């Protein structure tokens, strides 16, 4: 999931891996057009649900309410951790954290998307990778 700034630069906010879930909460719950884009970078199965249908499930099938609440709470925790990491750690530490969180994506995403997620340039990401590769 990413946003595009007025200069046309993409800012990656979140990645979803196999059996994961991604959504624009603001757009979904406010019923307003999204400012974010969700793009599949590999063949994917996409499921979608209308707002009223999800509310119906919440009200009539309490397991849905609980499961979705847990998913949303975990996504919120992940987002808080990401914001804290971005404002309090160096780029190399953010990259190491990314490798821990998304080991399955390291060779599946272009450097530009990883760098955007980390808030650095692709060139700086290459320097970090080179440095880490040469460390004992």
Steps between C-alpha positions, in 0.01 A plus 500: 500500500645836404425868457620731226609850597439811283842455337400149388724316748366177647509442876451136599306465824440129532566165337275196523639152455326169438182460704529856628244777490530861388250784477465875512317538831428870455336455163307191607358640822439855380356384166722751324732465202837360591822698485689170502566236238512129556690316230573130463860452390446128437198294392254523788152410611317816599194490720290803569193573706261791511487702821135416571564130443788500747285676759233237442754225570620679814147528637367160399809280529700598807800289402552737204491796735762342725727379219496832316553691824809290573630552145445875520660524845807310378529723192477806726776364724715430193440854376591652838821298505581612145450870586715467813770323303495768229540787745745341740737270311768535236437380144717191543303394806172557311629279219597223743153528654345476153703183432371350825138597433491412130772240428289353222492836315872576490552349154150560368480879517701757309743715699289806420201364693706385799686833510172692482363298791815573701496870413838494323624512142568182302865604479529522880327163532765351268773643726335347806467162329863509389616592851296220661621248242866575579464489879617179667 
